[in-house]
């Protein structure tokens, strides 16, 4: 209320503004109270806030204006401002800054329209005795300022390395996982017949005719869990969790 009077006192006068505010639903301040408030020595908290608010605004802007309370709290402490999380939240509110809200979450696993009866050859036992014995595949996404980027990958269970990867701005049913599989086949070189198992969830991307044919022609045995089950495809979900931060910026 003090700042409001400060902004309009030259135009309307303090007494006139206070008379109007007195008629408002939520309390008022007298002209005497206003003058007393403006001549009062600022408290230590007010002085501290006035110094920290510009710092909050700067740190927030330097991090592309996407940081929420938790990340701003850590960022301010890294800058040498040792303040608590609650104080960070209060200062962010005073500074008029907030974290970027997450929008919709895209669906990367699409259930097939027809039943698929291929077995689960892994049964959540993600272990392999040698390279080229068990691959797991999945699709994830990264949120950017221009939209979503979708990434399909294939992981060798023995080495825990990504042997195939493909990224696109859109997620077509076959193209994205097929590119990752082709990359994996190129990386792996020769595959010994019928020794390699390819495990994925039961999404339509991986049970499609085109993808299934590519596996069969390469002598790879398909194995599927359930649709979107993080336990049945736990290794791939772990790789998803190691991906980049959901808020990325165009370069």
N, C-alpha and C positions, 0 to 999 in steps of 0.2 A: 504493500500500500504506500509506503514511503517513496519507493521508486516511481510509482504512478503519479503521486503529487509532484515529485521533482520534475517529471516530464512535462506536466501541464500547468504548473503554477504561474509561469510567466504569461500564459495565454488566458487563464481564467481566474487566477488568484487563489491563495491557499484557503481563505475563509469560504469562498464560493464552492470550491471542490469539497471541503469538509462537510458543508451543509447538504450537498447532494449525496455524499457517501453515508451520511447519517440516516438517510431514508432507505438505504440499501438493506437487503435481507440479512447480510452477514456482517453485522457490526460496523463500526466507524472509528475514526480518529479525529480528535478536535484539533483546531489550529494550534492551540497551546501544546497539545501532545506531540504534534508534528515538529514544532520548533524545538521541543525538549529532546526528541529523538535525534534530530539532525545535529544537535550540539553535543550529544553524548559521546564520550570517548569510546571508540570501537573496542569490542572485547578481543581477547587474544584469539579466540576461535574465528571471529570475523576477519581479523587481520591475516590469520593463517589461510583461511579460505580464499581471500583475495589474492594471495600469492600463489596458491596451488591451482586455482581454476585455470589460469592461462597455461600452466604446465600440463594439466589434464587435456586441454584442448589441443595443445601441440603434439603430445604423445599419441593421442587418438588420431589426429590428422596424419602423422608420420606412419601410422599403421593402416593407412587407406580407409580410415573411419569405419572399420569393421569390428574392432575389439569390443567385447562385452565386459561385464564387471570383473570376472575372474582374470581374464587376460590383461585387462588394464591394471588390475591390482599388481600382478607380477611385473608388468612393464614399468610401472611407477617405482617399484622397489628396485628394479634393475637400474633405473635412472638415479637412484640414491634417495628417493623420497620414501621413507619408511613409514607408510601409513597402512592401516588395516583395511580389510575388505569392505566393512560397513562404511567406513569413511570414504573409500573410493566410490562406492555406490552413491553416497550423498553428494560428493563433489561432481560426479558425472551428471547427476540430475540438475545441480546448480549451473553446470557448464553447458547444459543443453545437448549433451552427446549420449549416444547409446550404441549398443552392438547391432550389427546387421542381423536381421531376423532371417532364419532359414525358411525358405519357401517350400513348395511341394517336394516330396521325395519321389524320384522316378522309379518305376518298377522295372527291374532288370531281368527278373525271372518270370516268364510267361508260361502258364500251364498249356500243355498240348491239347488240341481239340479231340484227338483220338487216344484211346488207352495205349500205354507203352508197357510191355511186359519184360523188358530186359532186366536181368538180375543185378543186385548189388553185390559185386564181387569183393568189395572192400570191407563192408560191415564196420565202418568207423575205425578200422585198424590201419592208420596211415603210416605204415612202415614199409620199407623196401630194402632188399639185400644188396642191390647194385643200381647204378644209373640205368635209365631206360627200362625200368620194370613197372613203375606206376607213375602216371601223370594225373594231376587234378586240374580241372578247368573251371573258370567262373567269369562273370562279368561284373564290373563295378563302375562307379561314376565319380567324377570330381566336379564340384560346383565352381564355375568361374563367373566373372562379371558379365560375360557375354552369353551365358547359358551353361549347359552341361557338356562335359566331355566324357565319353564312354570308353572304357578300357576292358578288353578281353585278354585273358592271360592263361598260360598253361605252365604249371609248376611241376618240376621233377621232385618227387617225394624224397628220394635218397639224398640229393644234394641240397634240397630246399631252395633251388635256384629257379628263376623264371626262364624257361627255355623258349617260350613263345609269347608274343604280345602284339596287340594292335589297338589303335586308338582312333576314334571318329567322333564327330560332333553330333551324329545321329546313330541310332541303334536299330539297324535293320535285322530281320530275323536270322538271316544266314550269313551275311557278308562279314560282320565284325568277328564272330567266333571262328569263322573259316580262315580269315587272315591270320589270326593268332595260331591256329592249328598248322597252317602252312609254314609259318615262321618256325614253329616247334619242330616240324618234320625236317626243315632245312638245317636247323641247328643240330638236331640229333644225328643226322646222317643215316647210315644204314640201321634199320630196325630188325632185330632177329625175330623171325616169324612166331607169332602167337605168344610172345613173352611179355609184351607191353600191355598194360591195362590203362584205359583212359576213363577216369571217374569224373562225373559231374552231377549236378542236380537234374531233376527230371523236367527241366524247362524246355519249351518247344525249340529253342535255338540249338540244343544239343541232341534232340531226338528226331530232328528233321531228316528227311530222306537224303538231302545233299550232304549233311554232316556225317550221317551214318555210313553213306557210301564211301566217303573219304577215309573213314576209319577202317572199313573193311578192306579197301584197296591197299591200305598200308599195313595190313596184318595186325591191327590193333584191336584188342577186345574191349567193347564198351561196357561200362559199369555205371549205374545211375542210383542216386539216392532218391529222396523225395523232393517235391517242389519247394524251393526256398528254405530248406531246413539247414540251419547253420551247423548243426551237429553232424548231419550226414555228409557235409562237405566242409568239415571243420578247418582243414589245412588251408583251403582257398579263402575261407572267411578270415583266417588269421592274416593272410597276405593282404586282404582288403583293408584290415585295420592298420596296416603299416603304411598305407598310402598317404598322399599329401593331404594337407589341411583342406577342409571343405571350402574355405574361402580363398580362392586364388585370384590373382589380378592379371589382366592382359599385359603382355609386354610388347 
